[in-house]
Amino acid sequence: MRVNQEQLIGALAGMFSAGGAIALAFPLAFQTFWWCPEGGCSLAGADAKLHFLANVLGVVLLLIAFALILLFVFVLLARPFVPRAAMERVLLSAHIPGFGWYDKLQFKWVAVLYRGSAA
């Protein structure tokens, strides 16, 4: 099976943004708001269960935020190696439903980065 350029770029973007988000979100959560990083906390009471749910929600929101931000960084780092058309096709194929505003912002970012280039 042959992997084309867009698939390779998409896989690298996914690994960079998701892996980076995981690497940033969990240490940040454990050092700031996670209430029991050592484990062994009791979830017997309703308040403890709500606190745990809030912690999980906080980590999920951090993961999403870091992944979206790191995708901008990936485009910046990949710019010297990837033609504009290929980058736009990768971003177009990675559309997230309900995040049309993010797609527009990402395409504007690509336009700014590739302005004046021969690609």
Backbone as ProteinMPNN parsed JSONL, in Angstrom:
{"seq_chain_A": "MRVNQEQLIGALAGMFSAGGAIALAFPLAFQTFWWCPEGGCSLAGADAKLHFLANVLGVVLLLIAFALILLFVFVLLARPFVPRAAMERVLLSAHIPGFGWYDKLQFKWVAVLYRGSAA", "coords_chain_A": {"N_chain_A": [[0.828, -1.176, 0.0], [0.641, 2.109, -0.923], [1.528, 5.181, 0.47], [0.334, 8.381, 0.141], [1.432, 11.839, -0.189], [-0.29, 13.647, 1.151], [-1.553, 11.978, 3.044], [0.613, 11.261, 4.654], [1.403, 13.783, 5.633], [-0.938, 14.47, 7.017], [-0.98, 12.425, 8.958], [1.378, 13.031, 10.368], [0.684, 15.596, 11.291], [-1.466, 14.951, 12.953], [-0.197, 13.309, 14.879], [1.624, 15.153, 15.911], [-0.041, 17.249, 16.919], [-1.959, 15.895, 18.587], [-0.305, 14.23, 20.182], [1.381, 16.159, 21.296], [-0.532, 17.65, 22.685], [-1.381, 15.811, 24.601], [1.028, 15.449, 25.974], [1.325, 17.969, 27.093], [-1.114, 18.583, 28.441], [-1.716, 16.69, 30.544], [0.506, 16.828, 32.489], [0.183, 19.571, 33.155], [-2.412, 19.579, 34.222], [-2.092, 17.846, 36.433], [-0.338, 19.316, 37.993], [-1.697, 21.623, 38.584], [-4.733, 21.694, 38.89], [-5.706, 19.1, 39.339], [-7.045, 17.008, 41.74], [-6.129, 14.751, 43.057], [-3.427, 13.493, 42.353], [-1.813, 11.326, 43.048], [-3.344, 9.084, 43.193], [-5.662, 6.664, 44.593], [-7.724, 8.03, 45.794], [-10.822, 8.432, 47.414], [-13.979, 7.831, 45.99], [-16.421, 7.917, 47.156], [-18.369, 9.759, 48.1], [-20.884, 12.035, 46.807], [-19.961, 14.611, 46.22], [-17.245, 14.141, 45.841], [-17.333, 12.572, 43.552], [-18.393, 14.44, 41.72], [-16.328, 16.304, 41.766], [-14.249, 14.77, 40.673], [-15.36, 14.338, 38.1], [-15.367, 16.97, 37.172], [-12.609, 17.383, 37.068], [-11.862, 15.54, 35.066], [-13.283, 16.616, 32.905], [-11.949, 19.058, 32.738], [-9.373, 18.211, 31.927], [-9.999, 17.11, 29.425], [-10.881, 19.402, 28.055], [-8.485, 20.859, 28.108], [-6.916, 19.152, 26.493], [-8.246, 19.379, 24.01], [-7.958, 22.161, 23.507], [-5.121, 22.468, 23.457], [-4.498, 20.739, 21.313], [-5.76, 21.994, 19.135], [-4.365, 24.419, 19.09], [-1.73, 23.526, 18.693], [-1.876, 22.568, 16.123], [-1.712, 24.814, 14.534], [0.944, 25.474, 15.036], [2.17, 23.25, 13.902], [1.619, 23.654, 11.164], [3.127, 25.956, 10.752], [5.736, 24.936, 11.214], [5.894, 22.988, 9.219], [5.761, 24.38, 6.889], [8.159, 25.096, 5.304], [8.643, 22.682, 4.02], [6.396, 21.609, 2.823], [4.204, 21.969, 0.115], [1.84, 24.636, -0.54], [-0.671, 23.898, -1.656], [-0.882, 21.169, -0.997], [-0.901, 21.328, 1.794], [-3.297, 22.722, 2.198], [-5.134, 20.85, 1.183], [-4.821, 18.794, 3.049], [-5.71, 20.073, 5.394], [-8.326, 20.626, 4.636], [-9.371, 18.068, 4.421], [-9.429, 17.331, 7.031], [-11.654, 18.304, 8.376], [-13.593, 19.371, 11.118], [-16.705, 18.74, 12.382], [-18.866, 21.408, 13.27], [-16.831, 23.115, 13.856], [-16.35, 25.144, 11.98], [-15.478, 27.779, 12.096], [-12.893, 27.433, 12.996], [-11.699, 26.106, 10.857], [-11.764, 28.15, 8.917], [-10.093, 30.017, 10.14], [-7.708, 28.543, 10.19], [-7.201, 28.258, 7.423], [-6.783, 30.942, 6.781], [-4.449, 31.337, 8.225], [-2.695, 29.65, 6.817], [-2.713, 31.015, 4.388], [-1.47, 33.419, 5.144], [1.059, 32.488, 5.949], [2.053, 31.358, 3.583], [2.131, 33.457, 1.868], [3.616, 35.228, -0.728], [5.32, 33.164, -1.362], [6.761, 30.796, -3.672], [5.463, 28.418, -3.939]], "CA_chain_A": [[0.0, 0.0, 0.0], [1.431, 3.327, -1.056], [1.017, 6.321, 1.223], [0.62, 9.609, -0.591], [1.983, 12.936, 0.589], [-1.305, 14.204, 2.05], [-1.754, 11.059, 4.162], [1.774, 11.379, 5.518], [1.307, 15.08, 6.311], [-2.038, 14.366, 7.96], [-0.557, 11.582, 10.087], [2.338, 13.81, 11.158], [-0.059, 16.661, 11.973], [-2.218, 14.327, 14.038], [0.725, 12.9, 15.939], [2.196, 16.35, 16.526], [-1.023, 17.988, 17.713], [-2.529, 15.056, 19.646], [0.77, 13.849, 21.095], [1.78, 17.354, 22.049], [-1.612, 18.002, 23.61], [-1.309, 14.864, 25.718], [2.245, 15.74, 26.724], [1.163, 19.224, 27.814], [-2.328, 18.662, 29.254], [-1.681, 15.908, 31.775], [1.354, 17.453, 33.52], [-0.428, 20.816, 33.597], [-3.547, 19.245, 35.087], [-1.617, 17.265, 37.691], [0.355, 20.313, 38.797], [-2.53, 22.779, 38.896], [-6.066, 21.527, 39.445], [-6.103, 17.718, 39.631], [-7.138, 16.962, 43.196], [-5.52, 13.57, 43.653], [-2.541, 12.92, 41.336], [-1.158, 10.107, 43.498], [-4.284, 7.972, 43.129], [-6.139, 6.198, 45.883], [-8.739, 8.909, 46.362], [-12.138, 7.822, 47.541], [-15.074, 8.423, 45.216], [-17.626, 7.458, 47.846], [-19.38, 10.804, 48.202], [-21.33, 12.684, 45.576], [-19.076, 15.739, 45.951], [-15.993, 13.59, 45.305], [-17.608, 12.162, 42.165], [-18.505, 15.663, 40.915], [-14.981, 16.866, 41.666], [-13.548, 13.941, 39.703], [-15.93, 14.639, 36.793], [-14.858, 18.286, 36.783], [-11.2, 17.201, 36.697], [-11.814, 14.874, 33.759], [-13.724, 17.607, 31.922], [-10.854, 20.014, 32.586], [-8.318, 17.593, 31.116], [-10.503, 16.998, 28.051], [-10.836, 20.741, 27.474], [-7.073, 21.164, 27.854], [-6.487, 18.37, 25.332], [-8.813, 19.99, 22.802], [-7.334, 23.465, 23.289], [-3.726, 22.295, 23.04], [-4.456, 20.124, 19.983], [-6.1, 23.017, 18.143], [-3.262, 25.388, 19.024], [-0.534, 22.9, 18.133], [-2.025, 22.399, 14.678], [-1.147, 26.033, 13.961], [2.399, 25.348, 15.136], [2.588, 22.267, 12.901], [1.602, 24.298, 9.841], [4.29, 26.846, 10.725], [6.958, 24.143, 11.091], [5.894, 22.215, 7.977], [5.718, 25.283, 5.737], [9.295, 25.011, 4.371], [8.757, 21.367, 3.4], [5.131, 21.169, 2.24], [3.594, 22.986, -0.737], [0.584, 25.2, -0.041], [-1.826, 23.11, -2.112], [-0.941, 19.936, -0.203], [-1.307, 21.692, 3.151], [-4.72, 23.051, 2.169], [-5.893, 19.609, 1.022], [-4.786, 18.097, 4.334], [-6.592, 20.787, 6.322], [-9.7, 20.464, 4.166], [-9.81, 16.699, 4.708], [-9.508, 17.159, 8.487], [-12.731, 19.169, 8.874], [-14.259, 18.942, 12.346], [-18.062, 19.302, 12.381], [-19.105, 22.406, 14.299], [-15.651, 23.964, 13.998], [-16.13, 25.879, 10.737], [-14.685, 28.963, 12.421], [-11.494, 27.013, 13.113], [-11.227, 25.846, 9.497], [-11.513, 29.451, 8.284], [-8.9, 30.582, 10.77], [-6.565, 27.758, 9.745], [-6.912, 28.611, 6.03], [-6.181, 32.283, 6.796], [-3.083, 31.141, 8.71], [-1.933, 29.109, 5.69], [-2.557, 32.099, 3.406], [-0.464, 34.353, 5.664], [2.378, 31.849, 5.931], [2.496, 31.069, 2.227], [2.107, 34.681, 1.07], [4.891, 35.566, -1.325], [6.162, 31.999, -1.683], [6.587, 30.305, -5.041], [4.707, 27.161, -3.917]], "C_chain_A": [[0.876, 1.245, 0.0], [0.755, 4.469, -0.312], [1.354, 7.587, 0.445], [1.042, 10.723, 0.366], [0.967, 13.505, 1.582], [-1.555, 13.295, 3.263], [-0.605, 11.155, 5.16], [1.735, 12.691, 6.299], [0.202, 15.048, 7.361], [-1.677, 13.531, 9.179], [0.436, 12.322, 10.978], [1.641, 14.925, 11.926], [-0.849, 16.096, 13.145], [-1.334, 13.912, 15.198], [1.298, 14.109, 16.674], [1.177, 17.035, 17.422], [-1.594, 17.144, 18.85], [-1.461, 14.64, 20.659], [1.249, 15.017, 21.933], [0.733, 17.768, 23.058], [-1.598, 17.088, 24.826], [-0.101, 15.179, 26.603], [2.136, 17.028, 27.539], [0.009, 19.194, 28.814], [-2.217, 17.913, 30.574], [-0.734, 16.48, 32.826], [0.773, 18.763, 34.054], [-1.587, 20.55, 34.552], [-3.07, 18.724, 36.436], [-0.945, 18.299, 38.589], [-0.533, 21.485, 39.196], [-3.839, 22.393, 39.569], [-6.453, 20.094, 39.787], [-5.996, 17.48, 41.126], [-6.462, 15.758, 43.822], [-4.576, 12.9, 42.642], [-1.883, 11.615, 41.759], [-2.054, 8.881, 43.349], [-4.731, 7.58, 44.526], [-7.185, 7.072, 46.522], [-10.094, 8.206, 46.366], [-13.155, 8.572, 46.695], [-16.411, 8.04, 45.84], [-18.718, 8.521, 47.858], [-19.729, 11.412, 46.856], [-20.43, 13.864, 45.223], [-17.739, 15.274, 45.371], [-16.183, 13.154, 43.851], [-17.733, 13.371, 41.253], [-17.143, 16.324, 40.731], [-14.151, 16.091, 40.637], [-14.046, 14.213, 38.285], [-15.446, 15.992, 36.278], [-13.39, 18.194, 36.376], [-11.068, 16.566, 35.318], [-12.229, 15.845, 32.662], [-12.636, 18.646, 31.675], [-9.725, 19.471, 31.73], [-8.755, 17.484, 29.658], [-10.463, 18.368, 27.367], [-9.399, 21.187, 27.203], [-6.552, 20.419, 26.627], [-6.982, 19.004, 24.038], [-8.116, 21.317, 22.498], [-5.892, 23.325, 22.802], [-3.629, 21.687, 21.645], [-4.765, 21.154, 18.902], [-4.974, 24.037, 17.991], [-2.037, 24.778, 18.358], [-0.657, 22.616, 16.639], [-1.521, 23.644, 13.939], [0.379, 25.965, 13.958], [2.915, 24.345, 14.1], [2.631, 22.886, 11.508], [2.8, 25.23, 9.697], [5.579, 26.056, 10.503], [7.046, 23.388, 9.766], [5.969, 23.094, 6.741], [6.921, 25.173, 4.802], [9.337, 23.71, 3.565], [7.525, 20.936, 2.618], [4.561, 22.282, 1.37], [2.222, 23.421, -0.192], [-0.617, 24.348, -0.428], [-1.98, 21.827, -1.296], [-1.403, 20.241, 1.218], [-2.8, 22.016, 3.195], [-5.58, 21.804, 2.0], [-5.933, 18.813, 2.332], [-5.751, 18.763, 5.318], [-8.056, 20.643, 5.926], [-10.23, 19.066, 4.485], [-9.979, 16.454, 6.208], [-10.582, 18.045, 9.1], [-13.392, 18.552, 10.107], [-15.657, 19.554, 12.343], [-18.276, 20.255, 13.561], [-17.944, 23.354, 14.526], [-15.324, 24.679, 12.691], [-15.298, 27.127, 10.945], [-13.202, 28.624, 12.495], [-10.905, 26.728, 11.737], [-10.887, 27.155, 8.785], [-10.249, 30.09, 8.835], [-7.639, 29.86, 10.31], [-6.19, 28.104, 8.297], [-6.333, 30.022, 5.929], [-4.725, 32.197, 7.25], [-2.188, 30.614, 7.588], [-1.692, 30.208, 4.653], [-1.497, 33.099, 3.86], [0.93, 33.741, 5.566], [2.933, 31.665, 4.518], [2.47, 32.309, 1.33], [3.513, 34.983, 0.555], [5.788, 34.381, -1.641], [5.841, 31.514, -3.086], [5.719, 29.075, -5.092], [3.312, 27.398, -4.271]], "O_chain_A": [[1.756, 1.393, 0.848], [-0.448, 4.69, -0.453], [2.517, 7.838, 0.126], [1.007, 10.554, 1.585], [1.318, 13.81, 2.722], [-1.747, 13.784, 4.377], [-0.826, 11.133, 6.371], [2.007, 12.704, 7.499], [0.387, 15.546, 8.472], [-2.027, 13.886, 10.304], [0.346, 12.249, 12.203], [1.967, 15.174, 13.087], [-0.893, 16.704, 14.215], [-1.675, 14.133, 16.36], [1.441, 14.096, 17.896], [1.488, 17.371, 18.564], [-1.703, 17.633, 19.974], [-1.698, 14.695, 21.866], [1.492, 14.879, 23.131], [1.065, 18.192, 24.165], [-1.783, 17.545, 25.954], [-0.202, 15.174, 27.83], [2.793, 17.159, 28.571], [0.138, 19.723, 29.919], [-2.588, 18.448, 31.619], [-1.142, 16.611, 33.98], [0.853, 19.041, 35.25], [-1.723, 21.224, 35.574], [-3.596, 19.125, 37.475], [-0.98, 18.171, 39.813], [-0.155, 22.269, 40.067], [-4.04, 22.741, 40.732], [-7.454, 19.89, 40.473], [-4.945, 17.731, 41.716], [-6.241, 15.752, 45.033], [-4.903, 11.832, 42.126], [-1.433, 10.858, 40.899], [-1.562, 7.752, 43.376], [-4.233, 8.107, 45.521], [-7.511, 6.877, 47.693], [-10.446, 7.485, 45.432], [-13.183, 9.802, 46.688], [-17.407, 7.861, 45.139], [-19.887, 8.199, 47.643], [-18.967, 11.315, 45.894], [-20.161, 14.098, 44.045], [-17.17, 15.942, 44.508], [-15.296, 13.346, 43.02], [-17.236, 13.345, 40.127], [-16.843, 16.845, 39.657], [-13.439, 16.688, 39.83], [-13.24, 14.309, 37.359], [-15.151, 16.143, 35.092], [-12.972, 18.863, 35.431], [-10.258, 17.004, 34.5], [-11.598, 15.895, 31.606], [-12.423, 19.069, 30.538], [-9.176, 20.191, 30.896], [-7.96, 17.741, 28.754], [-10.051, 18.467, 26.211], [-9.128, 21.822, 26.183], [-5.827, 20.992, 25.814], [-6.221, 19.147, 23.081], [-7.729, 21.566, 21.357], [-5.489, 23.988, 21.846], [-2.76, 22.08, 20.867], [-4.102, 21.182, 17.865], [-4.67, 24.468, 16.878], [-1.377, 25.431, 17.55], [0.354, 22.442, 15.959], [-0.967, 23.537, 12.845], [1.022, 26.357, 12.984], [3.964, 24.558, 13.492], [3.58, 22.661, 10.757], [3.419, 25.286, 8.635], [6.42, 26.455, 9.698], [8.14, 23.171, 9.246], [6.22, 22.591, 5.646], [6.725, 25.158, 3.587], [10.004, 23.649, 2.532], [7.596, 19.995, 1.828], [4.442, 23.419, 1.825], [1.549, 22.671, 0.515], [-1.493, 24.105, 0.403], [-3.097, 21.447, -0.945], [-2.205, 19.498, 1.784], [-3.49, 21.623, 4.135], [-6.646, 21.705, 2.608], [-6.961, 18.23, 2.678], [-6.519, 18.081, 5.996], [-8.927, 20.549, 6.789], [-11.413, 18.905, 4.786], [-10.606, 15.473, 6.609], [-10.432, 18.494, 10.236], [-13.708, 17.363, 10.128], [-15.784, 20.778, 12.305], [-17.915, 19.949, 14.697], [-18.059, 24.299, 15.306], [-14.154, 24.808, 12.331], [-14.503, 27.501, 10.082], [-12.354, 29.426, 12.104], [-9.752, 27.065, 11.472], [-9.851, 27.259, 8.129], [-9.437, 30.635, 8.087], [-6.614, 30.496, 10.067], [-5.008, 28.229, 7.975], [-5.479, 30.274, 5.079], [-3.866, 32.902, 6.72], [-1.058, 31.074, 7.424], [-0.595, 30.319, 4.105], [-0.708, 33.576, 3.044], [1.874, 34.409, 5.145], [4.135, 31.802, 4.29], [2.765, 32.206, 0.139], [4.477, 34.99, 1.321], [6.899, 34.564, -2.137], [4.767, 31.794, -3.618], [5.266, 28.697, -6.172], [2.516, 26.459, -4.307]]}, "name": "protein", "num_of_chains": 1, "seq": "MRVNQEQLIGALAGMFSAGGAIALAFPLAFQTFWWCPEGGCSLAGADAKLHFLANVLGVVLLLIAFALILLFVFVLLARPFVPRAAMERVLLSAHIPGFGWYDKLQFKWVAVLYRGSAA"}
